[in-house]
Amino acid sequence: MTTEVERIRALTPQDLLMLGIKDMAYVKDVEVDGETGVALFAANGQQIAVMEDRQTAVAAAWQNGLAPMTLH
């Protein structure tokens, strides 16, 4: 019988990238054309969208079934 620790140790880099992909979006300030915007990123780092402000980005995440997490 495989223990939980053994299963975690067996995770591949690809497995780690996919953790939270369906559940979370990271919110991070970005610069676009010299202006500051707020981007949503999937758990694997893929940019999903850019919004004008943090409030809109957080609302968009929730509306799409994603829990927003702040990235610094």
N, CA, C and O atoms as a Tinker XYZ file with bonds, in Angstrom:
   288  protein
     1  N      0.836000   -1.171000    0.000000    73     2
     2  CA     0.000000    0.000000    0.000000    64     1     3
     3  C      0.892000    1.249000    0.000000    63     2     4     5
     4  O      1.813000    1.353000    0.810000    81     3
     5  N      0.621000    2.188000   -0.902000    73     3     6
     6  CA     1.406000    3.410000   -1.029000    64     5     7
     7  C      0.930000    4.447000   -0.018000    63     6     8     9
     8  O     -0.269000    4.695000    0.106000    81     7
     9  N      1.871000    5.050000    0.702000    73     7    10
    10  CA     1.505000    6.084000    1.667000    64     9    11
    11  C      1.346000    7.427000    0.951000    63    10    12    13
    12  O      1.798000    7.606000   -0.180000    81    11
    13  N      0.701000    8.349000    1.633000    73    11    14
    14  CA     0.501000    9.680000    1.060000    64    13    15
    15  C      1.841000   10.362000    0.782000    63    14    16    17
    16  O      1.990000   11.035000   -0.237000    81    15
    17  N      2.793000   10.199000    1.659000    73    15    18
    18  CA     4.125000   10.786000    1.483000    64    17    19
    19  C      4.788000   10.213000    0.230000    63    18    20    21
    20  O      5.409000   10.952000   -0.533000    81    19
    21  N      4.664000    8.930000    0.017000    73    19    22
    22  CA     5.239000    8.302000   -1.174000    64    21    23
    23  C      4.582000    8.820000   -2.449000    63    22    24    25
    24  O      5.253000    9.027000   -3.459000    81    23
    25  N      3.276000    9.028000   -2.399000    73    23    26
    26  CA     2.568000    9.570000   -3.577000    64    25    27
    27  C      3.029000   10.998000   -3.874000    63    26    28    29
    28  O      3.205000   11.373000   -5.033000    81    27
    29  N      3.219000   11.780000   -2.826000    73    27    30
    30  CA     3.692000   13.160000   -3.017000    64    29    31
    31  C      5.097000   13.161000   -3.599000    63    30    32    33
    32  O      5.388000   13.942000   -4.505000    81    31
    33  N      5.961000   12.309000   -3.098000    73    31    34
    34  CA     7.338000   12.228000   -3.611000    64    33    35
    35  C      7.381000   11.780000   -5.069000    63    34    36    37
    36  O      8.336000   12.080000   -5.785000    81    35
    37  N      6.349000   11.063000   -5.509000    73    35    38
    38  CA     6.306000   10.557000   -6.879000    64    37    39
    39  C      5.749000   11.570000   -7.882000    63    38    40    41
    40  O      5.717000   11.295000   -9.081000    81    39
    41  N      5.307000   12.744000   -7.400000    73    39    42
    42  CA     4.773000   13.758000   -8.315000    64    41    43
    43  C      5.857000   14.218000   -9.293000    63    42    44    45
    44  O      7.000000   14.460000   -8.905000    81    43
    45  N      5.484000   14.330000  -10.539000    73    43    46
    46  CA     6.401000   14.824000  -11.568000    64    45    47
    47  C      6.322000   16.349000  -11.626000    63    46    48    49
    48  O      5.386000   16.932000  -11.079000    81    47
    49  N      7.277000   17.004000  -12.272000    73    47    50
    50  CA     7.169000   18.454000  -12.452000    64    49    51
    51  C      5.854000   18.843000  -13.144000    63    50    52    53
    52  O      5.257000   19.863000  -12.800000    81    51
    53  N      5.406000   18.050000  -14.104000    73    51    54
    54  CA     4.142000   18.338000  -14.788000    64    53    55
    55  C      2.963000   18.223000  -13.818000    63    54    56    57
    56  O      2.042000   19.037000  -13.866000    81    55
    57  N      2.986000   17.225000  -12.947000    73    55    58
    58  CA     1.942000   17.079000  -11.929000    64    57    59
    59  C      1.875000   18.318000  -11.041000    63    58    60    61
    60  O      0.788000   18.809000  -10.733000    81    59
    61  N      3.032000   18.820000  -10.632000    73    59    62
    62  CA     3.081000   20.005000   -9.774000    64    61    63
    63  C      2.529000   21.229000  -10.490000    63    62    64    65
    64  O      1.839000   22.043000   -9.878000    81    63
    65  N      2.827000   21.370000  -11.788000    73    63    66
    66  CA     2.302000   22.495000  -12.556000    64    65    67
    67  C      0.776000   22.489000  -12.622000    63    66    68    69
    68  O      0.142000   23.543000  -12.684000    81    67
    69  N      0.206000   21.307000  -12.609000    73    67    70
    70  CA    -1.236000   21.189000  -12.766000    64    69    71
    71  C     -2.006000   21.315000  -11.447000    63    70    72    73
    72  O     -3.234000   21.390000  -11.461000    81    71
    73  N     -1.304000   21.339000  -10.309000    73    71    74
    74  CA    -1.987000   21.484000   -9.025000    64    73    75
    75  C     -2.738000   22.816000   -8.987000    63    74    76    77
    76  O     -2.137000   23.868000   -9.202000    81    75
    77  N     -3.998000   22.782000   -8.726000    73    75    78
    78  CA    -4.806000   23.990000   -8.609000    64    77    79
    79  C     -5.250000   24.607000   -9.914000    63    78    80    81
    80  O     -5.913000   25.644000   -9.897000    81    79
    81  N     -4.913000   24.014000  -11.049000    73    79    82
    82  CA    -5.203000   24.609000  -12.353000    64    81    83
    83  C     -6.694000   24.884000  -12.554000    63    82    84    85
    84  O     -7.062000   25.852000  -13.220000    81    83
    85  N     -7.544000   24.045000  -11.985000    73    83    86
    86  CA    -8.988000   24.217000  -12.161000    64    85    87
    87  C     -9.617000   25.023000  -11.035000    63    86    88    89
    88  O    -10.812000   25.317000  -11.078000    81    87
    89  N     -8.825000   25.384000  -10.027000    73    87    90
    90  CA    -9.385000   25.990000   -8.834000    64    89    91
    91  C     -8.875000   27.392000   -8.508000    63    90    92    93
    92  O     -9.576000   28.163000   -7.853000    81    91
    93  N     -7.667000   27.732000   -8.953000    73    91    94
    94  CA    -7.045000   28.982000   -8.538000    64    93    95
    95  C     -6.611000   29.842000   -9.721000    63    94    96    97
    96  O     -6.320000   29.344000  -10.808000    81    95
    97  N     -6.580000   31.140000   -9.471000    73    95    98
    98  CA    -5.978000   32.082000  -10.405000    64    97    99
    99  C     -5.101000   33.019000   -9.578000    63    98   100   101
   100  O     -5.515000   33.484000   -8.516000    81    99
   101  N     -3.917000   33.289000  -10.053000    73    99   102
   102  CA    -3.024000   34.201000   -9.369000    64   101   103
   103  C     -3.220000   35.595000   -9.932000    63   102   104   105
   104  O     -3.334000   35.771000  -11.145000    81   103
   105  N     -3.260000   36.585000   -9.051000    73   103   106
   106  CA    -3.477000   37.978000   -9.412000    64   105   107
   107  C     -2.153000   38.706000   -9.202000    63   106   108   109
   108  O     -1.574000   38.655000   -8.117000    81   107
   109  N     -1.679000   39.380000  -10.245000    73   107   110
   110  CA    -0.376000   40.038000  -10.158000    64   109   111
   111  C     -0.385000   41.321000  -10.977000    63   110   112   113
   112  O     -0.932000   41.354000  -12.080000    81   111
   113  N      0.223000   42.381000  -10.439000    73   111   114
   114  CA     0.364000   43.632000  -11.188000    64   113   115
   115  C      1.319000   43.406000  -12.356000    63   114   116   117
   116  O      2.348000   42.746000  -12.214000    81   115
   117  N      0.964000   43.964000  -13.509000    73   115   118
   118  CA     1.795000   43.872000  -14.704000    64   117   119
   119  C      1.827000   45.227000  -15.399000    63   118   120   121
   120  O      0.976000   46.082000  -15.149000    81   119
   121  N      2.798000   45.416000  -16.259000    73   119   122
   122  CA     2.876000   46.634000  -17.055000    64   121   123
   123  C      2.528000   46.300000  -18.495000    63   122   124   125
   124  O      3.088000   45.378000  -19.087000    81   123
   125  N      1.586000   47.071000  -19.053000    73   123   126
   126  CA     1.152000   46.880000  -20.431000    64   125   127
   127  C      1.167000   48.237000  -21.114000    63   126   128   129
   128  O      0.442000   49.147000  -20.712000    81   127
   129  N      1.986000   48.374000  -22.140000    73   127   130
   130  CA     2.098000   49.633000  -22.881000    64   129   131
   131  C      2.347000   50.827000  -21.962000    63   130   132   133
   132  O      1.752000   51.890000  -22.145000    81   131
   133  N      3.220000   50.653000  -20.982000    73   131   134
   134  CA     3.579000   51.732000  -20.078000    64   133   135
   135  C      2.563000   51.997000  -18.980000    63   134   136   137
   136  O      2.778000   52.880000  -18.150000    81   135
   137  N      1.479000   51.268000  -18.954000    73   135   138
   138  CA     0.431000   51.416000  -17.936000    64   137   139
   139  C      0.452000   50.207000  -17.016000    63   138   140   141
   140  O      0.853000   49.117000  -17.422000    81   139
   141  N      0.022000   50.402000  -15.779000    73   139   142
   142  CA    -0.076000   49.287000  -14.837000    64   141   143
   143  C     -1.452000   48.657000  -14.947000    63   142   144   145
   144  O     -2.471000   49.348000  -14.924000    81   143
   145  N     -1.467000   47.350000  -15.067000    73   143   146
   146  CA    -2.701000   46.582000  -15.087000    64   145   147
   147  C     -2.573000   45.440000  -14.101000    63   146   148   149
   148  O     -1.551000   45.290000  -13.432000    81   147
   149  N     -3.617000   44.639000  -14.019000    73   147   150
   150  CA    -3.607000   43.487000  -13.127000    64   149   151
   151  C     -3.930000   42.261000  -13.964000    63   150   152   153
   152  O     -4.963000   42.214000  -14.633000    81   151
   153  N     -3.053000   41.273000  -13.929000    73   151   154
   154  CA    -3.232000   40.077000  -14.744000    64   153   155
   155  C     -3.683000   38.909000  -13.878000    63   154   156   157
   156  O     -3.341000   38.805000  -12.700000    81   155
   157  N     -4.464000   38.033000  -14.508000    73   155   158
   158  CA    -4.829000   36.754000  -13.908000    64   157   159
   159  C     -3.977000   35.690000  -14.569000    63   158   160   161
   160  O     -3.851000   35.654000  -15.793000    81   159
   161  N     -3.387000   34.817000  -13.751000    73   159   162
   162  CA    -2.575000   33.721000  -14.246000    64   161   163
   163  C     -3.138000   32.411000  -13.723000    63   162   164   165
   164  O     -3.573000   32.332000  -12.575000    81   163
   165  N     -3.130000   31.388000  -14.558000    73   163   166
   166  CA    -3.511000   30.044000  -14.124000    64   165   167
   167  C     -2.433000   29.514000  -13.191000    63   166   168   169
   168  O     -1.334000   30.066000  -13.126000    81   167
   169  N     -2.744000   28.450000  -12.473000    73   167   170
   170  CA    -1.799000   27.860000  -11.528000    64   169   171
   171  C     -0.492000   27.450000  -12.191000    63   170   172   173
   172  O      0.547000   27.411000  -11.531000    81   171
   173  N     -0.525000   27.141000  -13.497000    73   171   174
   174  CA     0.696000   26.738000  -14.199000    64   173   175
   175  C      1.488000   27.920000  -14.745000    63   174   176   177
   176  O      2.501000   27.727000  -15.417000    81   175
   177  N      1.035000   29.151000  -14.462000    73   175   178
   178  CA     1.750000   30.343000  -14.889000    64   177   179
   179  C      1.268000   30.943000  -16.191000    63   178   180   181
   180  O      1.755000   32.000000  -16.591000    81   179
   181  N      0.332000   30.306000  -16.863000    73   179   182
   182  CA    -0.189000   30.836000  -18.126000    64   181   183
   183  C     -1.074000   32.043000  -17.841000    63   182   184   185
   184  O     -1.971000   31.980000  -17.000000    81   183
   185  N     -0.816000   33.144000  -18.550000    73   183   186
   186  CA    -1.632000   34.338000  -18.378000    64   185   187
   187  C     -3.013000   34.104000  -18.964000    63   186   188   189
   188  O     -3.146000   33.645000  -20.099000    81   187
   189  N     -4.041000   34.422000  -18.185000    73   187   190
   190  CA    -5.426000   34.233000  -18.608000    64   189   191
   191  C     -6.002000   35.526000  -19.153000    63   190   192   193
   192  O     -6.634000   35.532000  -20.210000    81   191
   193  N     -5.786000   36.636000  -18.428000    73   191   194
   194  CA    -6.380000   37.915000  -18.819000    64   193   195
   195  C     -5.645000   39.058000  -18.134000    63   194   196   197
   196  O     -4.921000   38.854000  -17.160000    81   195
   197  N     -5.842000   40.274000  -18.664000    73   195   198
   198  CA    -5.331000   41.487000  -18.033000    64   197   199
   199  C     -6.508000   42.429000  -17.845000    63   198   200   201
   200  O     -7.282000   42.665000  -18.772000    81   199
   201  N     -6.635000   42.959000  -16.649000    73   199   202
   202  CA    -7.715000   43.874000  -16.301000    64   201   203
   203  C     -7.128000   45.224000  -15.909000    63   202   204   205
   204  O     -5.924000   45.350000  -15.686000    81   203
   205  N     -7.997000   46.234000  -15.827000    73   203   206
   206  CA    -7.531000   47.566000  -15.457000    64   205   207
   207  C     -7.188000   47.689000  -13.984000    63   206   208   209
   208  O     -6.286000   48.444000  -13.621000    81   207
   209  N     -7.903000   46.948000  -13.119000    73   207   210
   210  CA    -7.655000   47.086000  -11.687000    64   209   211
   211  C     -7.850000   45.749000  -10.974000    63   210   212   213
   212  O     -8.420000   44.805000  -11.521000    81   211
   213  N     -7.358000   45.702000   -9.740000    73   211   214
   214  CA    -7.381000   44.479000   -8.941000    64   213   215
   215  C     -8.813000   44.019000   -8.651000    63   214   216   217
   216  O     -9.101000   42.823000   -8.706000    81   215
   217  N     -9.696000   44.946000   -8.347000    73   215   218
   218  CA   -11.080000   44.591000   -8.022000    64   217   219
   219  C    -11.744000   43.866000   -9.190000    63   218   220   221
   220  O    -12.445000   42.876000   -8.982000    81   219
   221  N    -11.535000   44.340000  -10.394000    73   219   222
   222  CA   -12.109000   43.705000  -11.583000    64   221   223
   223  C    -11.490000   42.327000  -11.811000    63   222   224   225
   224  O    -12.191000   41.379000  -12.165000    81   223
   225  N    -10.182000   42.219000  -11.607000    73   223   226
   226  CA    -9.501000   40.938000  -11.801000    64   225   227
   227  C     -9.990000   39.895000  -10.795000    63   226   228   229
   228  O    -10.229000   38.744000  -11.159000    81   227
   229  N    -10.138000   40.291000   -9.545000    73   227   230
   230  CA   -10.623000   39.373000   -8.514000    64   229   231
   231  C    -12.057000   38.945000   -8.828000    63   230   232   233
   232  O    -12.393000   37.767000   -8.709000    81   231
   233  N    -12.902000   39.900000   -9.228000    73   231   234
   234  CA   -14.287000   39.582000   -9.573000    64   233   235
   235  C    -14.343000   38.619000  -10.758000    63   234   236   237
   236  O    -15.156000   37.694000  -10.765000    81   235
   237  N    -13.486000   38.828000  -11.761000    73   235   238
   238  CA   -13.456000   37.941000  -12.928000    64   237   239
   239  C    -13.049000   36.527000  -12.534000    63   238   240   241
   240  O    -13.597000   35.553000  -13.052000    81   239
   241  N    -12.095000   36.412000  -11.624000    73   239   242
   242  CA   -11.674000   35.092000  -11.157000    64   241   243
   243  C    -12.856000   34.375000  -10.495000    63   242   244   245
   244  O    -13.162000   33.233000  -10.837000    81   243
   245  N    -13.513000   35.046000   -9.552000    73   243   246
   246  CA   -14.646000   34.432000   -8.848000    64   245   247
   247  C    -15.761000   34.056000   -9.820000    63   246   248   249
   248  O    -16.350000   32.981000   -9.702000    81   247
   249  N    -16.055000   34.935000  -10.782000    73   247   250
   250  CA   -17.128000   34.668000  -11.750000    64   249   251
   251  C    -16.842000   33.440000  -12.609000    63   250   252   253
   252  O    -17.758000   32.818000  -13.146000    81   251
   253  N    -15.576000   33.105000  -12.731000    73   251   254
   254  CA   -15.194000   31.944000  -13.538000    64   253   255
   255  C    -14.827000   30.729000  -12.689000    63   254   256   257
   256  O    -14.154000   29.812000  -13.158000    81   255
   257  N    -15.278000   30.734000  -11.436000    73   255   258
   258  CA   -15.093000   29.582000  -10.571000    64   257   259
   259  C    -13.671000   29.384000  -10.058000    63   258   260   261
   260  O    -13.303000   28.279000   -9.660000    81   259
   261  N    -12.869000   30.452000  -10.066000    73   259   262
   262  CA   -11.486000   30.367000   -9.608000    64   261   263
   263  C    -11.302000   31.176000   -8.337000    63   262   264   265
   264  O    -11.845000   32.274000   -8.215000    81   263
   265  N    -10.549000   30.649000   -7.399000    73   263   266
   266  CA   -10.225000   31.377000   -6.185000    64   265   267
   267  C     -8.992000   32.242000   -6.452000    63   266   268   269
   268  O     -7.926000   31.710000   -6.762000    81   267
   269  N     -9.120000   33.572000   -6.337000    73   267   270
   270  CA    -7.977000   34.433000   -6.622000    64   269   271
   271  C     -6.947000   34.430000   -5.490000    63   270   272   273
   272  O     -7.302000   34.508000   -4.313000    81   271
   273  N     -5.683000   34.341000   -5.859000    73   271   274
   274  CA    -4.566000   34.376000   -4.922000    64   273   275
   275  C     -3.645000   35.508000   -5.364000    63   274   276   277
   276  O     -3.396000   35.674000   -6.558000    81   275
   277  N     -3.147000   36.276000   -4.424000    73   275   278
   278  CA    -2.255000   37.378000   -4.768000    64   277   279
   279  C     -0.840000   36.863000   -4.929000    63   278   280   281
   280  O     -0.361000   36.063000   -4.125000    81   279
   281  N     -0.175000   37.329000   -5.977000    73   279   282
   282  CA     1.220000   36.988000   -6.245000    64   281   283
   283  C      2.045000   38.258000   -6.088000    63   282   284   285
   284  O      1.707000   39.290000   -6.669000    81   283
   285  N      3.120000   38.194000   -5.313000    73   283   286
   286  CA     3.965000   39.373000   -5.111000    64   285   287
   287  C      5.259000   39.217000   -5.852000    63   286   288
   288  O      6.108000   40.108000   -5.806000    81   287
